[in-house]
Amino acid sequence: MAKTENESGKVGFFERISRFFRDMRGEVKKVVWPSKKQIINNTLVVIVVVIIAAVLIGGFDMILSALVKMLFTKGA
């Protein structure tokens, strides 16, 4: 029988590291990885959403910049 605890009942440092990597390996095996088609589809969705957000933010910036310019040019 292999002994994993020392005399005081505590698990050793290297045993904890070993257990961590064994557990991590087991969890990675449970992961359901997406297919290539799903990755491409999700990437395209992200790119489209980023472009739409950039256009909206740019549009608001242009509108607000024009309003601020009009306020300062009228007041001067």
N, C-alpha and C positions, 0 to 999 in steps of 0.2 A: 504494500500500500504506500503510495507516494504521500509524503508529508508536505502540505502547502503552508502550514502555520508554524511559527517558531514556538519556543517554550511559553512565551507570554500570551499566546493566542492571537497575535497580530499577523496579518499577511505581509510578506516582505515587499519591498519597493519594486524589485524586478518582476515579482509575481503579479503585482497590480498592473504594471506596464504590459506584461504578456497577456493578461486577461483583457485589458482594454483593447489591444489590437485583435485578439480573437473575437471579441464582441463586435468590434467595428467591422471586421471582415464578414461576420454573419449578417449584420444589418445591411451592408452593401449588396450582399447576394439577394436580399429581399426586395431591392429597389426594382421597379418596373420602368425600364428605360424607354423613352419615346422613340418611335420609328423615324427614319430620315424624312419621310413625308410630313409627319407631325412637326418636326423641327423646322422644316422649310416653311410650312404654313404659319406656325407661331411667329417666326422671324418676320415674315411678310406683314402679319397683323401688327406687330410692334412697330415696324418701319412706317406703315401707313398712319398709325395713331400718332407717332412722333411728328410726322409731316403735318398732319391736321392740327396738332397742338401748336406747332411752330407757326403755321399760317395764322391761326387765331390770335396767338400772343403778339405776333408781328402786326396784325391788323389793329388790335387794341392799342398797341404802342404808337402806331402811326396816327390813329384818331386822337389819342390823348396828347401826343406831341403837337398836332395841329391846333387843338383847343388851347393848349398852353401858349403856343406862339401867338394865337389871336388875342388872348387875354393880355399878354405883355406888349404887343404892338399897339393895341387900342389904348392902353393905359398910358403909353409914353407920349 
